[in-house]
Amino acid sequence: MKPQIVTEVPGPRSREIWEREKQHITSGLAPCTLLAPIVFERGEGALVWDVDGNCYIDCAAGVLTNSTGHCHPKVVSALQEQAGRLWHIHDFPTPQRYELCELLAERCPPGIDTFEFYSGGTETVEAALRAAISYTRRYEFISFHHGYHGKTLGSRGLALWWGKGFGPVNGSGIRSPFAYCYRCPFGLTYPACDLRCAEYLREGIRFNSWGSIAGIVFEPVLGAGGVVVPPDGFLERVTEIARAEGALVVADEVLTGVGRTGTFLALEHWDIQPDLVFFGKGLGSGFPIMALGGKREIMTATPYGSPGGASTSFGGNPLAVAVALSTLQVIEEENLLAHTQEMGRLLAERFAVLKEKHPLVGDVRGVGLLWGIELVKDRKTREPAEEEGRQVYLESLQRGLKTITPGHVTRFSPPLNIPRELLEMAVDIYDVTLSAVERRCGYSEA
């Protein structure tokens, strides 16, 4: 099977359905949805079909959620079997939940052996903040520029670049530059910079902290902020600073966890030992389940560890647990971590060629099956090519490629089990799309 476009995109049936739905649905949907409101009706593996019969390669994996692809037979079977037994029983123990905990303890860094489950990323971030405060009896958190941790009051306070129109958030936080080397805020070049961004964090603590830092929260690889992979030494230096301040190391692996970068957690690339880590976009293969894991003494500290302090209505329900167990089984049986590493090397080679070929491409970066292509109007000024990025997104859809982020950073994050031939085809489509947009916008050849 391969992508096939038989109508304009969105097609007539998609437009008809969208016209009815938008009368009742919020206008605050994702930009990629609003730009091209395609009505999808089924998926198989790394392919999805819309109601007009158009077939696309899904290099978004839902939104980095469908780790084992769309409707993997084993995952579907596990969900169907559990659906006939028990759906919801609040947070009472179930025959499978302890199995999931044991499997996660085996796969997480040493010491991460106690868990609670939630339904969404933001909810899990908030739980991690509560757990950190409970254990440390402190209330300040350090986070990083370009990071994204969610839309609720506490999680928004970790990343002020998003959602400013919603008003002020908790002011007890310090935000410091991430190691975004392509756009270094200090105008320096790695490694000659000696990781000035990490050292600047020490100054931020000195001049902005009230002396009550509970934790340093970071994404090992920035996701929504541009798929930024930090250079070696940065996360290690951040961890050293956290230890020196008596603060917890809190890793946000919502996007990067469960094999997305070729290891179960992205932290493994730098051998970082966290105190708290949360992950889960890919844990349920598209079914909502998130996990917060931590050292037992942290996860049982009051009030988070008091009766009701960590509970949630839907987290870890029997359906979610069954799907998560099946997902982990598929990743193991199909050797998807090794496959992800291999496909990551393929993308590194292919995208390096695109960078040399296309003047619209300013930078490419990634690891495993999480990649970002940063588009710029001019390679010298590095001005973000937002409008061109939207055109690239739409042109890709017209050719049968579905990506994420209709802006100046295109994200490639297909299912972990995407066949090599489909991934090669996706890059070919993106290559042709870049050429078409460059011609239209008057870019000269690189």
Rosetta blueprint (number, residue, H / E / L):
1 M L
2 K L
3 P L
4 Q E
5 I L
6 V L
7 T L
8 E L
9 V L
10 P L
11 G L
12 P H
13 R H
14 S H
15 R H
16 E H
17 I H
18 W H
19 E H
20 R H
21 E H
22 K L
23 Q L
24 H L
25 I L
26 T L
27 S L
28 G L
29 L L
30 A L
31 P H
32 C H
33 T H
34 L H
35 L H
36 A L
37 P L
38 I L
39 V L
40 F E
41 E E
42 R E
43 G E
44 E E
45 G E
46 A L
47 L E
48 V E
49 W E
50 D E
51 V L
52 D L
53 G L
54 N L
55 C E
56 Y E
57 I E
58 D E
59 C L
60 A L
61 A H
62 G H
63 V H
64 L H
65 T L
66 N L
67 S L
68 T L
69 G L
70 H E
71 C L
72 H L
73 P H
74 K H
75 V H
76 V H
77 S H
78 A H
79 L H
80 Q H
81 E H
82 Q H
83 A H
84 G L
85 R L
86 L L
87 W L
88 H L
89 I L
90 H L
91 D L
92 F L
93 P L
94 T L
95 P L
96 Q L
97 R H
98 Y H
99 E H
100 L H
101 C H
102 E H
103 L H
104 L H
105 A H
106 E H
107 R H
108 C L
109 P L
110 P L
111 G L
112 I L
113 D L
114 T E
115 F E
116 E E
117 F E
118 Y E
119 S L
120 G L
121 G H
122 T H
123 E H
124 T H
125 V H
126 E H
127 A H
128 A H
129 L H
130 R H
131 A H
132 A H
133 I H
134 S H
135 Y H
136 T H
137 R L
138 R L
139 Y L
140 E E
141 F E
142 I E
143 S E
144 F E
145 H L
146 H L
147 G L
148 Y L
149 H L
150 G L
151 K L
152 T L
153 L H
154 G H
155 S H
156 R H
157 G L
158 L L
159 A L
160 L L
161 W L
162 W L
163 G L
164 K H
165 G H
166 F H
167 G L
168 P L
169 V L
170 N L
171 G L
172 S L
173 G E
174 I E
175 R E
176 S E
177 P L
178 F L
179 A L
180 Y L
181 C H
182 Y H
183 R H
184 C L
185 P L
186 F L
187 G L
188 L L
189 T L
190 Y L
191 P L
192 A L
193 C L
194 D L
195 L L
196 R H
197 C H
198 A H
199 E H
200 Y H
201 L H
202 R H
203 E H
204 G H
205 I H
206 R H
207 F H
208 N H
209 S L
210 W L
211 G L
212 S L
213 I E
214 A E
215 G E
216 I E
217 V E
218 F E
219 E L
220 P L
221 V L
222 L L
223 G L
224 A L
225 G L
226 G L
227 V L
228 V L
229 V L
230 P L
231 P L
232 D L
233 G L
234 F H
235 L H
236 E H
237 R H
238 V H
239 T H
240 E H
241 I H
242 A H
243 R H
244 A H
245 E H
246 G L
247 A L
248 L E
249 V E
250 V E
251 A E
252 D E
253 E E
254 V L
255 L L
256 T L
257 G L
258 V L
259 G L
260 R L
261 T L
262 G L
263 T L
264 F L
265 L L
266 A H
267 L H
268 E H
269 H H
270 W L
271 D L
272 I L
273 Q L
274 P L
275 D L
276 L E
277 V E
278 F E
279 F E
280 G L
281 K L
282 G L
283 L L
284 G L
285 S L
286 G L
287 F L
288 P L
289 I L
290 M E
291 A E
292 L E
293 G E
294 G E
295 K L
296 R H
297 E H
298 I H
299 M H
300 T L
301 A L
302 T L
303 P L
304 Y L
305 G L
306 S L
307 P L
308 G L
309 G L
310 A L
311 S L
312 T L
313 S L
314 F L
315 G L
316 G L
317 N L
318 P H
319 L H
320 A H
321 V H
322 A H
323 V H
324 A H
325 L H
326 S H
327 T H
328 L H
329 Q H
330 V H
331 I H
332 E H
333 E H
334 E L
335 N L
336 L H
337 L H
338 A H
339 H H
340 T H
341 Q H
342 E H
343 M H
344 G H
345 R H
346 L H
347 L H
348 A H
349 E H
350 R H
351 F H
352 A H
353 V H
354 L H
355 K H
356 E H
357 K H
358 H L
359 P L
360 L L
361 V E
362 G E
363 D E
364 V E
365 R E
366 G E
367 V E
368 G L
369 L L
370 L E
371 W E
372 G E
373 I E
374 E E
375 L E
376 V E
377 K L
378 D L
379 R L
380 K L
381 T L
382 R L
383 E L
384 P E
385 A L
386 E H
387 E H
388 E H
389 G H
390 R H
391 Q H
392 V H
393 Y H
394 L H
395 E H
396 S H
397 L H
398 Q H
399 R L
400 G L
401 L E
402 K E
403 T L
404 I E
405 T L
406 P L
407 G L
408 H L
409 V E
410 T E
411 R E
412 F E
413 S L
414 P L
415 P L
416 L L
417 N L
418 I L
419 P L
420 R H
421 E H
422 L H
423 L H
424 E H
425 M H
426 A H
427 V H
428 D H
429 I H
430 Y H
431 D H
432 V H
433 T H
434 L H
435 S H
436 A H
437 V H
438 E H
439 R H
440 R H
441 C H
442 G L
443 Y L
444 S L
445 E L
446 A L
